[in-house]
Amino acid sequence: MKTFNINLKNAAMFVVSLAICLAIFTGCQKEESKSNNGPTKSNEKQITSFKFIDPPVSGTINELEKTITVNVAKGTTVVALVPTITISEKATVTPASGIAQNFTNPVVYTVTAENGTTASYTVKVNILDDRDEWVGQYITTCNYTIEGESTSYQYILYVEKSETTLNGIYFKDFLKNCKDLPVTGLKVYAEVNGNDFTIHPQTHQGFEFSGSGKRDNLTININNTATPQWGTPVSFTQVAKKD
């Protein structure tokens, strides 16, 4: 009978080598499996910029609501505006960037991610009118004379709008100390025609206001007359610069 002597050292090396081979084989199979499935595709699908070159204006993107608002000047023709659209990497957009569209009504743009998922943005183009160009906050000084005494106040002039008129020409603190009549927030209304406006006669807290003004770039110049019930007319001027 033959006797076999087992070399424990050689046996241990054999086991270690076998384990290494198995690990390499398993790793190769995993890599092959990953290679077959391909890398994960991007799900990014955003419009990051929307603008027109002519006229040169950019849209405001509301990512939460998926809306884009573009304001263009009065007189702009919107039936064939060409947008320049920037989107997420690896995504596509329909209609495509650089293609003219009729923006008389809102236009829906659909962004498709690399993985096939989509997001739709509604683009609305607003044509501003004369009143929109006036709206804002202006810093001004009101100078006027009451019974021979010159007075001036520095304050903020707010201009708002309604559907038909220019609203909210606020004369804060105007005539505050006149005859103990506190007028801390006075609003008058004006009709706009281009860069000119007219304050039609109207009465506020005992004063009848009338006057006219002109807008020059970011400055409003106002010449006005307020007639108190008990005295002579009070004339005042204002030069208000947009803040």
C-alpha positions, 0 to 999 in steps of 0.5 A, a space after each residue: 500500500 502506498 502512503 501519500 504525504 500532503 504538503 500543507 504549505 503547498 495545499 494552502 497556496 493552492 487554496 489561495 490561488 483558487 480563491 484569487 482566480 474565482 475573484 478575478 473571474 467574478 469581477 470580470 463577469 460583473 464588468 461584462 454585465 455592466 458593459 452590456 447594460 451601458 452607463 446610466 442615461 441622464 434624466 436632466 431636462 431643463 430650459 436654462 436660458 430662453 431669449 430673442 436676439 431681435 429684439 434683444 430680450 431674455 425670458 424669466 424662467 419659473 422652474 417650479 411652474 414650468 413657465 417662461 415670460 418674455 416682455 417685449 416693447 410696444 409695437 414688437 411683431 410677435 408672429 415670427 420671433 426666433 428664440 435662442 434656447 439653452 437646455 440641459 446637456 444631452 437633452 433635446 427640445 421641440 420646437 427647436 432653438 433657432 426656429 421662428 414661432 408665432 407667439 401671439 398665443 403661448 407656445 409649449 416647448 418640450 424638453 426630452 432627457 437622454 433617458 426619454 423622460 420629458 418636461 414641458 415649458 409654456 412660453 408667453 410673450 407680453 407686449 408692454 404698453 406705455 404704462 408698463 414703461 412708467 411703472 416703478 419706484 422713483 426718488 424725488 423731492 417735492 418743492 412747493 410754496 404755501 402763503 409765501 413760504 417755500 417748503 420741500 420734502 424728499 420721498 419716494 414716488 410710486 407709479 403703478 398701473 391699471 387696465 386703462 390708466 397710469 395709477 398710483 402717483 403717490 405724493 407721500 407727506 405732501 402738504 403734511 403740515 398745511 393747515 393741520 391737514 395730514 396728507 401722508 399718502 396721496 394718490 392721483 391718477 394720470 392718463 399716459 400718451 407716449 412719454 407725456 402724461 396728464 393729471 386730470 382735475 381731481 379732488 383729494 382731502 380738500 385739494 383739487 389736483 391738476 397738471 402734466 408731466 413728461 418721462 425722459 428715460 428714467 426721470 419723471 418731471 412733474 408740474 402740478 397745481 393743488 388748490 386747497 378749499 380755503 386758499 390760493 393754489 399751491 404750485 409744485 414741481 418734481 424731478 423723480 429719478 427711477 430707483 
